[in-house]
Amino acid sequence: MDTSAGGRHELPRRAVLKAGAVTAGAIGAAALMSGPAMAQGPGTDAVQSQWRWCNRCQCLFYGGGTTTAWCIVGGGHDYGGSGNYIVTHTSGPGQAGWRWCNRCYCLWYGGSTSDGRCHNGGVHNRNTSGDYRVSYGTPPSGEQPGWRWCNRCYCLAYSGNGTGSCPAGGGHNFSGSGTYYLPYG
C-alpha cells in the first residue's frame, strides 16, 4: 500500500479502476439479465406494458427501458405514433414460445430451432428472456389485429403498413403466419 502522501494510506490507481470496472460490469449484467419488468395482471397472468411499434422497421419492441435498442433502418427504434401494447408473460392465452431479445429489444418467436435474425447482426439472444404469449385469430374488441410473424427474422411485425424492413434483408415475409393481435392503451 502506498503511504507516500503525507502518511495517508491510498489505494493504487489500478485497484480503483479495476474495482470500478467490476462494479459497472455487475450493474450492467444485472440490468441485461432482468429484461423488461413484469406487472401482475388479471388472474394469475403476468402482463407487461410499454411494448411499442417501430414505425420504421414495423417490429414490436420493448420501449420501457432507458434505450430503444437498434433498428435495422439505423439508429434507435422510432415509436412515434405507437400505442402502449401489452404482452402476456409466463401463462395465459395465446401462443407460447415468444421471446424478448436483449440485443434489439424485439419480440421474436423462439419456439423453433432457429433463432431468427437480430437487428444487431447475428441471431436473437434467447437466454435472457422468459416465455411470452401472443394471441392469434379474431381479436376481441379493443385489441389490434394485423400483427404477423416474419419467417426470416422471426420478429412480430405489424403488417398494416406494408412489409417494413427486415434484418434478413428487404421487407418482412409474412407467408406462413397467422394473424396475431395485441391489446393496447
Backbone torsions as a table, in degrees:
resi	resn	phi	psi	omega
1	MET	NA	138.8	-178.3
2	ASP	-81.5	123.4	177.8
3	THR	-117.2	21.6	-175.2
4	SER	-77.0	-12.2	-177.0
5	ALA	-92.4	69.7	174.8
6	GLY	65.8	33.3	177.2
7	GLY	83.5	-4.5	177.7
8	ARG	-79.5	149.5	175.4
9	HIS	-91.1	122.3	179.7
10	GLU	-120.6	144.5	175.7
11	LEU	-77.0	140.3	174.5
12	PRO	-61.3	146.1	-177.5
13	ARG	-54.2	-41.9	-178.6
14	ARG	-60.6	-39.4	179.7
15	ALA	-66.1	-39.6	178.5
16	VAL	-65.3	-45.7	179.6
17	LEU	-63.6	-41.4	-179.8
18	LYS	-64.2	-43.3	178.8
19	ALA	-63.0	-40.0	177.9
20	GLY	-64.8	-40.7	179.4
21	ALA	-65.9	-40.8	178.9
22	VAL	-64.5	-43.3	179.4
23	THR	-63.5	-46.4	179.6
24	ALA	-62.1	-40.5	178.6
25	GLY	-63.9	-40.6	179.4
26	ALA	-66.1	-42.0	178.1
27	ILE	-64.7	-44.3	178.7
28	GLY	-62.8	-41.7	179.1
29	ALA	-65.0	-39.7	178.8
30	ALA	-64.2	-41.8	178.7
31	ALA	-66.3	-39.9	-179.1
32	LEU	-67.0	-41.8	-177.3
33	MET	-74.8	-25.4	-176.0
34	SER	-74.9	-34.3	-179.1
35	GLY	63.6	-164.7	179.8
36	PRO	-64.0	139.2	-178.5
37	ALA	-75.5	144.9	-179.5
38	MET	-93.2	150.4	172.0
39	ALA	-125.0	143.2	-179.1
40	GLN	-75.0	129.9	-179.6
41	GLY	-106.2	-164.3	179.9
42	PRO	-64.2	145.5	179.9
43	GLY	64.2	-135.1	179.7
44	THR	-104.9	3.9	-179.0
45	ASP	-78.2	131.2	172.6
46	ALA	-87.5	130.6	177.8
47	VAL	-119.1	156.7	-176.5
48	GLN	-136.0	126.2	177.0
49	SER	-99.3	-173.2	179.2
50	GLN	73.0	22.6	169.0
51	TRP	-85.0	140.4	-174.4
52	ARG	-130.2	157.7	175.0
53	TRP	-98.4	128.8	176.0
54	CYS	-86.0	121.1	-176.2
55	ASN	-76.8	1.1	177.1
56	ARG	-103.7	-52.8	-179.0
57	CYS	-92.5	-14.8	179.7
58	GLN	77.9	3.3	-178.0
59	CYS	-82.5	156.4	172.9
60	LEU	-89.1	128.1	-179.2
61	PHE	-136.8	160.0	178.0
62	TYR	-82.6	120.3	-176.9
63	GLY	-112.2	18.6	-177.1
64	GLY	-96.1	5.7	-179.4
65	GLY	-97.6	-163.5	-179.5
66	THR	-87.3	-4.5	179.2
67	THR	-140.1	159.7	175.3
68	THR	-102.8	8.4	-179.4
69	ALA	62.2	-161.6	-170.9
70	TRP	-106.5	130.1	174.6
71	CYS	-97.9	142.8	-178.9
72	ILE	-62.4	-23.9	179.6
73	VAL	-73.3	-21.9	179.8
74	GLY	122.0	137.9	-177.5
75	GLY	75.2	-166.9	179.9
76	GLY	-77.2	160.8	173.5
77	HIS	-57.5	143.9	-179.7
78	ASP	-110.7	112.1	-177.8
79	TYR	-103.0	23.5	174.3
80	GLY	-60.7	125.1	-179.1
81	GLY	89.5	-1.3	-177.7
82	SER	-85.0	146.6	169.5
83	GLY	-83.5	-179.7	176.0
84	ASN	-97.5	102.1	-177.4
85	TYR	-86.2	152.9	-177.2
86	ILE	-122.3	130.4	-179.2
87	VAL	-121.7	137.7	178.0
88	THR	-80.5	141.0	-178.0
89	HIS	-125.2	140.8	173.3
90	THR	75.7	-45.7	-178.9
91	SER	-151.9	173.7	178.3
92	GLY	111.4	-169.9	-176.0
93	PRO	-74.0	162.3	174.9
94	GLY	105.3	174.0	-178.7
95	GLN	-80.1	124.9	177.7
96	ALA	-78.9	166.8	174.1
97	GLY	103.6	0.7	178.2
98	TRP	-82.0	145.6	-175.9
99	ARG	-133.9	157.0	172.8
100	TRP	-100.1	128.8	177.2
101	CYS	-92.3	124.4	-178.7
102	ASN	-79.0	3.4	177.8
103	ARG	-99.6	-44.6	-179.2
104	CYS	-110.8	-7.4	179.0
105	TYR	69.0	8.0	-178.4
106	CYS	-81.9	155.2	171.8
107	LEU	-88.6	124.7	-176.6
108	TRP	-136.5	156.4	-177.8
109	TYR	-84.2	115.4	-180.0
110	GLY	-109.8	18.1	-178.0
111	GLY	-86.9	14.2	177.5
112	SER	-125.5	-174.9	-179.6
113	THR	-80.7	-14.7	179.5
114	SER	-90.1	148.2	175.8
115	ASP	-103.8	15.4	175.8
116	GLY	63.6	-155.0	-178.4
117	ARG	-132.1	122.8	-177.5
118	CYS	-85.9	148.1	176.6
119	HIS	-61.5	-25.4	-179.9
120	ASN	-90.5	11.6	-177.6
121	GLY	91.4	155.6	-178.6
122	GLY	70.9	-148.4	-177.2
123	VAL	-112.1	163.5	176.4
124	HIS	-64.7	153.1	176.9
125	ASN	-97.7	116.0	-179.1
126	ARG	-93.1	-7.4	-170.8
127	ASN	-79.7	-13.3	-175.8
128	THR	-112.1	14.1	-176.0
129	SER	-123.2	147.0	168.8
130	GLY	-84.1	-170.3	-178.3
131	ASP	-91.2	124.2	174.6
132	TYR	-105.8	159.2	179.0
133	ARG	-128.2	137.0	179.0
134	VAL	-127.2	130.4	-178.4
135	SER	-83.0	152.4	-180.0
136	TYR	-139.8	164.5	-178.3
137	GLY	105.8	-146.6	179.5
138	THR	-84.5	120.7	-176.2
139	PRO	-77.5	147.7	170.9
140	PRO	-71.7	166.7	179.2
141	SER	-57.7	138.3	177.8
142	GLY	89.6	5.7	178.2
143	GLU	-121.7	142.9	-173.2
144	GLN	-91.1	121.6	174.6
145	PRO	-84.2	-178.8	173.8
146	GLY	97.5	2.9	176.3
147	TRP	-85.4	140.4	-178.2
148	ARG	-138.1	158.5	175.2
149	TRP	-91.8	128.7	176.0
150	CYS	-86.5	126.1	-176.3
151	ASN	-80.3	5.7	177.6
152	ARG	-110.5	-45.6	179.0
153	CYS	-101.3	-14.2	179.5
154	TYR	72.5	8.1	179.0
155	CYS	-78.2	156.3	170.4
156	LEU	-86.4	118.8	-175.8
157	ALA	-128.4	150.0	178.9
158	TYR	-82.1	126.9	-175.8
159	SER	-97.4	-0.9	-177.7
160	GLY	-75.3	-7.5	179.3
161	ASN	-122.2	32.6	-178.0
162	GLY	92.7	-153.3	-174.2
163	THR	-102.2	-5.2	178.5
164	GLY	62.5	-153.2	-179.8
165	SER	-124.1	122.5	-176.8
166	CYS	-98.7	138.4	176.7
167	PRO	-63.5	-16.0	177.2
168	ALA	-85.5	-0.4	179.6
169	GLY	107.4	140.8	-179.8
170	GLY	68.5	-150.2	178.7
171	GLY	-93.3	166.8	176.4
172	HIS	-64.7	148.9	176.8
173	ASN	-112.1	112.8	-175.7
174	PHE	-96.5	5.9	-179.2
175	SER	-64.7	136.1	-178.2
176	GLY	89.8	-2.4	-178.8
177	SER	-97.8	143.2	168.9
178	GLY	-80.4	-178.6	175.5
179	THR	-97.0	117.2	178.6
180	TYR	-96.7	159.7	176.5
181	TYR	-139.7	155.5	-178.2
182	LEU	-134.5	140.3	170.0
183	PRO	-74.6	149.2	178.4
184	TYR	-148.9	163.2	-179.3
185	GLY	-139.8	NA	NA
